[in-house]
Amino acid sequence: MTLSRPLALIMALYSLPALSYDQFEAGRAAGMYLAANDILIHLKKSQCGYVGKKEPKSENDLKEEILSHLSVNDRPQFRAHFASAEFKTKMAENIRLVDESISRLFAETDQKTACGMVWGSLGTAIDRGSGAWESFLKKNGLNRRR
């Protein structure tokens, strides 16, 4: 049986070799993206949440987004890391970072000024984390979900 040209082309596309990217770079970029979103989640829940215009994604949605861009072979390793105590501890540090930043600044200045300063400093970290993930995707041609 001979395959039609369009069907053969479609089958060839689905049989492409595994994605090629540096796993360490993927992990670093994904971690920065998750940390940035986690900081944003906690910042939005804080007494300074009214300041920022950005809206966080749910943790599960963000993890699924990340996994959708990775090789099927890499997904179990990333899922295991997301479930690890080490990962959960690092994410808990984000809560502490937001809380300490706000408390320290509230002790030094009024709420409006403190919240502006917190969003100014943590907003930069959030942008950097999101940017790292976007750069990773662009560099590796992973703009489409797998």
Residue, then its C-alpha position, 0 to 999 in steps of 0.5 A: m500500500t502506498l501512502s498519499r503524499p500528504l499522509a506520508l508528510i503528516m506521518a513523517l512529522y509525528s516521527l521526528p526525533a525527540l526534542s533537543y534542548d539542554q535539560f539543565e537549562a529547561g529546569r532552570a528556566a522552568g524553576m524561575y518561571l514557577a518561582a516568579n508565578d508563586i511570588l506573584i500569587h502570594l503578592k496578590k494575596s497580600q495587603c499589597g495585592y491591589v497594586g499590581k495589574k498582573e494576574p498569576k496562573s494557578e500552580n497546576d495550570l502553570k506546571e501543565e503549561i511547562l510540561s506541555h512544552l517538554s519532551v514526553n521523556d522528560r515529563p516524569q522527571f519534572r513531575a517528580h521534582f514538582a512533587s518533591a519536598e525540596f521543591k515544596t520547600k523552595m516554593a515556601e521560601n517565596i511566601r517568606l520572601v513576600d511576607e518579610s519584604i512587606s513587613r520590613l517596609f511597613a515598619e519603615t514607611d506608610q502602606k502605599t509607599a511600602c506596597g509600591m516599593v514591594w511591587g517595584s522590587l518583586g515585580t522585577a523578579i517576576d518579569r525576570g522569571s517569566g522572561a527566562w521561560e519565554s527565552f528558553l522556549k524561543k531559543n529552542g523553538l518550543n513555542r508550540r505545545r507538544 
